[in-house]
Amino acid sequence: MLEEEFHYYKEHQTELVQKYLGKHLLIVGDKVIDAYDAYIAAYDAGKEKFGSGNFLIQLCEPGQQSYTKRFHARITFKNPHVA
């Protein structure tokens, strides 16, 4: 899940940092769709355009410490206490 997007980010991190330092990148496949100042703006745009679980949001900063792992998926939980 999202291996292609994360691989793309890692392979191009140096050039992406030069262009988008401090931004939250919305990545689909091997393409940066857009860059946002806030995570929530990137998430809202990604969810609207591609649906949950179909995009990567990556904070664009140098080094491995900037790698993120947040997953949003369409999962429905049934509450056993509600009929």
Backbone as a printed PyTorch tensor [residue, N CA C, xyz], in Angstrom:
tensor([[[  0.8400,  -1.1790,   0.0000],
         [  0.0000,   0.0000,   0.0000],
         [  0.8900,   1.2490,   0.0000]],

        [[  0.7890,   2.0360,  -1.0110],
         [  1.4990,   3.3090,  -1.1780],
         [  3.0250,   3.1600,  -1.2380]],

        [[  3.4940,   1.9500,  -1.5390],
         [  4.9380,   1.7440,  -1.6610],
         [  5.5220,   2.5720,  -2.7960]],

        [[  4.7890,   2.6340,  -3.9110],
         [  5.2800,   3.3880,  -5.0690],
         [  5.4760,   4.8660,  -4.7040]],

        [[  4.5180,   5.4320,  -4.0100],
         [  4.5900,   6.8470,  -3.6380],
         [  5.7560,   7.1080,  -2.6750]],

        [[  5.9020,   6.2360,  -1.6850],
         [  6.9690,   6.4320,  -0.7120],
         [  8.3400,   6.2270,  -1.3550]],

        [[  8.4420,   5.2390,  -2.2220],
         [  9.6920,   5.0100,  -2.9490],
         [ 10.0430,   6.2430,  -3.7970]],

        [[  9.0570,   6.7910,  -4.4700],
         [  9.2830,   7.9960,  -5.2680],
         [  9.8170,   9.1150,  -4.3840]],

        [[  9.1790,   9.3340,  -3.2340],
         [  9.6370,  10.3980,  -2.3400],
         [ 11.0870,  10.1650,  -1.9060]],

        [[ 11.4000,   8.9590,  -1.4670],
         [ 12.7670,   8.6840,  -1.0020],
         [ 13.7930,   8.8790,  -2.1130]],

        [[ 13.4810,   8.4250,  -3.3210],
         [ 14.4100,   8.5340,  -4.4430],
         [ 14.6260,   9.9860,  -4.8820]],

        [[ 13.6460,  10.8500,  -4.6700],
         [ 13.7100,  12.2330,  -5.1300],
         [ 13.7330,  13.2400,  -3.9770]],

        [[ 13.9710,  12.7550,  -2.7730],
         [ 13.8850,  13.6080,  -1.5960],
         [ 14.7690,  14.8560,  -1.6990]],

        [[ 15.9780,  14.7150,  -2.1320],
         [ 16.9000,  15.8600,  -2.1960],
         [ 16.3570,  16.9610,  -3.1010]],

        [[ 15.9210,  16.6020,  -4.2910],
         [ 15.3920,  17.6230,  -5.2090],
         [ 14.0470,  18.1700,  -4.7320]],

        [[ 13.2320,  17.3170,  -4.1180],
         [ 11.9460,  17.7840,  -3.6040],
         [ 12.1350,  18.7690,  -2.4470]],

        [[ 13.1090,  18.4910,  -1.5930],
         [ 13.3940,  19.3920,  -0.4720],
         [ 13.8370,  20.7600,  -0.9900]],

        [[ 14.6210,  20.7800,  -2.0340],
         [ 15.0560,  22.0560,  -2.6080],
         [ 13.8780,  22.8800,  -3.1060]],

        [[ 12.8540,  22.2120,  -3.6050],
         [ 11.7030,  22.9010,  -4.1800],
         [ 10.5670,  23.1330,  -3.1890]],

        [[ 10.3490,  22.1790,  -2.2490],
         [  9.1580,  22.2000,  -1.3980],
         [  9.4510,  22.1650,   0.1100]],

        [[ 10.6110,  22.5670,   0.5380],
         [ 10.9960,  22.4760,   1.9480],
         [  9.8910,  22.9750,   2.8820]],

        [[  9.5170,  22.1240,   3.8340],
         [  8.5300,  22.4860,   4.8380],
         [  7.0800,  22.3030,   4.4330]],

        [[  6.8430,  21.8910,   3.2070],
         [  5.4770,  21.6970,   2.7080],
         [  5.0420,  20.2390,   2.8950]],

        [[  3.7540,  20.0230,   2.8960],
         [  3.1750,  18.6850,   2.9120],
         [  2.8380,  18.3290,   1.4680]],

        [[  3.5040,  17.2980,   0.9610],
         [  3.3220,  16.9120,  -0.4330],
         [  2.2050,  15.8890,  -0.5640]],

        [[  1.3480,  16.1040,  -1.5270],
         [  0.3260,  15.1370,  -1.8900],
         [  0.8800,  14.3740,  -3.0920]],

        [[  1.1670,  13.0840,  -2.8870],
         [  1.8260,  12.2710,  -3.9120],
         [  0.9170,  11.1170,  -4.3050]],

        [[  0.7720,  10.9360,  -5.6180],
         [  0.0360,   9.8020,  -6.1710],
         [  0.9330,   9.1880,  -7.2380]],

        [[  1.1960,   7.8970,  -7.0860],
         [  2.1010,   7.2260,  -8.0220],
         [  3.4840,   7.8460,  -7.9200]],

        [[  4.0110,   8.2730,  -9.0350],
         [  5.3350,   8.8970,  -9.0420],
         [  5.2200,  10.3770,  -9.4030]],

        [[  4.1990,  11.0290,  -8.8250],
         [  3.9640,  12.4340,  -9.1490],
         [  3.5200,  13.2140,  -7.9100]],

        [[  4.1260,  14.3820,  -7.7350],
         [  3.6580,  15.3070,  -6.7110],
         [  2.4650,  16.0490,  -7.3060]],

        [[  1.3040,  15.8620,  -6.7020],
         [  0.0890,  16.4990,  -7.1900],
         [  0.0700,  17.9670,  -6.7970]],

        [[  0.4420,  18.2330,  -5.5400],
         [  0.4780,  19.6140,  -5.0600],
         [  1.2220,  19.6450,  -3.7320]],

        [[  1.5330,  20.8440,  -3.2630],
         [  2.2150,  21.0460,  -1.9870],
         [  1.3820,  22.0050,  -1.1410]],

        [[  1.2750,  21.7010,   0.1480],
         [  0.4050,  22.4550,   1.0460],
         [  1.1630,  22.8760,   2.2990]],

        [[  0.7390,  23.9940,   2.8670],
         [  1.3430,  24.4610,   4.1070],
         [  0.9190,  23.6160,   5.3020]],

        [[ -0.2940,  23.0710,   5.2610],
         [ -0.8250,  22.3170,   6.3890],
         [ -1.2080,  20.9020,   5.9680]],

        [[ -0.9910,  19.9620,   6.8750],
         [ -1.3320,  18.5680,   6.6220],
         [ -2.8120,  18.4170,   6.2830]],

        [[ -3.6710,  19.0690,   7.0480],
         [ -5.1150,  18.9010,   6.8600],
         [ -5.5670,  19.3820,   5.4770]],

        [[ -4.9370,  20.4090,   4.9570],
         [ -5.2640,  20.8890,   3.6080],
         [ -4.8810,  19.8410,   2.5700]],

        [[ -3.7230,  19.2110,   2.7410],
         [ -3.2910,  18.1510,   1.8270],
         [ -4.2270,  16.9530,   1.9290]],

        [[ -4.6020,  16.6120,   3.1520],
         [ -5.5020,  15.4700,   3.3530],
         [ -6.8640,  15.7160,   2.7090]],

        [[ -7.4320,  16.8750,   2.9670],
         [ -8.7460,  17.1920,   2.3970],
         [ -8.7180,  17.1470,   0.8660]],

        [[ -7.6730,  17.7080,   0.2680],
         [ -7.5570,  17.7010,  -1.1920],
         [ -7.3880,  16.2790,  -1.7190]],

        [[ -6.5500,  15.4920,  -1.0680],
         [ -6.3310,  14.1170,  -1.4960],
         [ -7.5730,  13.2730,  -1.3810]],

        [[ -8.2740,  13.4220,  -0.2790],
         [ -9.5010,  12.6430,  -0.0720],
         [-10.5540,  13.0010,  -1.1140]],

        [[-10.6770,  14.2850,  -1.4120],
         [-11.6580,  14.7360,  -2.3960],
         [-11.3170,  14.2430,  -3.8100]],

        [[-10.0320,  14.3380,  -4.1750],
         [ -9.6230,  13.9970,  -5.5400],
         [ -9.4410,  12.5010,  -5.7740]],

        [[ -8.9520,  11.7730,  -4.7450],
         [ -8.5370,  10.3910,  -4.9610],
         [ -9.2000,   9.3690,  -4.0460]],

        [[ -9.8640,   9.8080,  -2.9900],
         [-10.4650,   8.8860,  -2.0380],
         [ -9.4540,   8.4240,  -1.0010]],

        [[ -9.9490,   8.1140,   0.1830],
         [ -9.0830,   7.6790,   1.2870],
         [ -8.2570,   6.4620,   0.9100]],

        [[ -6.9970,   6.4810,   1.3260],
         [ -6.1160,   5.3420,   1.0980],
         [ -5.4630,   5.2840,  -0.2600]],

        [[ -5.6630,   6.3030,  -1.0940],
         [ -5.1340,   6.2750,  -2.4570],
         [ -4.0770,   7.3290,  -2.7270]],

        [[ -3.5200,   7.9160,  -1.6850],
         [ -2.5110,   8.9590,  -1.8430],
         [ -1.6100,   8.9790,  -0.6220]],

        [[ -0.4440,   9.5800,  -0.8010],
         [  0.5130,   9.7410,   0.2860],
         [  0.6710,  11.2240,   0.5820]],

        [[  0.6820,  11.5680,   1.8490],
         [  1.0400,  12.9210,   2.2670],
         [  2.3720,  12.8010,   2.9940]],

        [[  3.3560,  13.5360,   2.5180],
         [  4.6930,  13.4540,   3.0820],
         [  5.2020,  14.8440,   3.4070]],

        [[  5.5930,  15.0680,   4.6590],
         [  6.2400,  16.3220,   5.0290],
         [  7.5930,  16.3560,   4.3430]],

        [[  7.8470,  17.4110,   3.6160],
         [  9.0550,  17.4990,   2.8040],
         [ 10.1710,  18.1980,   3.5900]],

        [[ 11.0290,  17.3870,   4.1810],
         [ 12.1840,  17.8650,   4.9420],
         [ 13.3320,  16.9020,   4.7230]],

        [[ 14.5580,  17.3620,   4.9290],
         [ 15.6950,  16.4750,   4.7270],
         [ 15.7800,  15.4000,   5.8140]],

        [[ 16.3500,  14.2560,   5.4610],
         [ 16.6110,  13.2000,   6.4280],
         [ 15.4680,  12.2350,   6.6250]],

        [[ 15.8150,  11.0680,   7.1590],
         [ 14.8310,  10.0230,   7.3910],
         [ 13.8630,  10.3660,   8.5150]],

        [[ 14.2410,  11.2470,   9.4190],
         [ 13.3700,  11.5980,  10.5390],
         [ 12.0870,  12.2760,  10.0720]],

        [[ 12.0470,  12.7380,   8.8250],
         [ 10.8390,  13.3990,   8.3200],
         [  9.8270,  12.4180,   7.7370]],

        [[ 10.2160,  11.1470,   7.5980],
         [  9.3040,  10.1680,   7.0160],
         [  8.0760,  10.0290,   7.9080]],

        [[  6.9170,   9.9680,   7.2780],
         [  5.6760,   9.8420,   8.0420],
         [  4.9850,   8.5320,   7.7180]],

        [[  4.1780,   8.0740,   8.6580],
         [  3.3940,   6.8490,   8.4420],
         [  2.0350,   7.0470,   9.0910]],

        [[  1.1400,   7.6810,   8.3650],
         [ -0.2460,   7.8290,   8.7820],
         [ -1.0960,   7.1700,   7.7320]],

        [[ -2.0310,   6.3870,   8.1660],
         [ -2.8760,   5.6870,   7.2110],
         [ -4.3300,   6.0620,   7.4440]],

        [[ -5.0020,   6.3660,   6.3790],
         [ -6.4330,   6.6750,   6.4040],
         [ -7.0960,   5.7010,   5.4490]],

        [[ -8.0490,   4.9630,   5.9540],
         [ -8.7220,   3.9820,   5.1110],
         [-10.2110,   3.9760,   5.4230]],

        [[-10.9470,   3.4970,   4.4580],
         [-12.3850,   3.3470,   4.6640],
         [-12.6370,   2.0300,   5.3760]],

        [[-12.8390,   2.1120,   6.6800],
         [-13.1120,   0.9290,   7.4930],
         [-14.3640,   1.2100,   8.2970]],

        [[-15.2600,   0.2650,   8.3170],
         [-16.4860,   0.4270,   9.0830],
         [-16.4420,  -0.5290,  10.2650]],

        [[-16.6420,   0.0170,  11.4470],
         [-16.6810,  -0.7970,  12.6480],
         [-18.1140,  -0.8810,  13.1410]],

        [[-18.5340,  -2.0640,  13.4920],
         [-19.8820,  -2.2370,  14.0290],
         [-19.7740,  -2.2730,  15.5450]],

        [[-20.5420,  -1.4120,  16.1860],
         [-20.5820,  -1.3710,  17.6310],
         [-21.4630,  -2.5190,  18.1050]],

        [[-20.9120,  -3.4890,  18.8800],
         [-21.7100,  -4.6260,  19.3170],
         [-22.8050,  -4.2480,  20.3080]],

        [[-22.7420,  -3.0460,  20.8510],
         [-23.7160,  -2.6060,  21.8470],
         [-24.8810,  -1.8460,  21.2320]],

        [[-24.8410,  -1.6700,  19.9150],
         [-25.9110,  -0.9590,  19.2240],
         [-26.6050,  -1.9200,  18.2830]],

        [[-27.9130,  -1.9360,  18.3370],
         [-28.6680,  -2.8580,  17.4740],
         [-28.7440,  -2.3330,  16.0640]]])
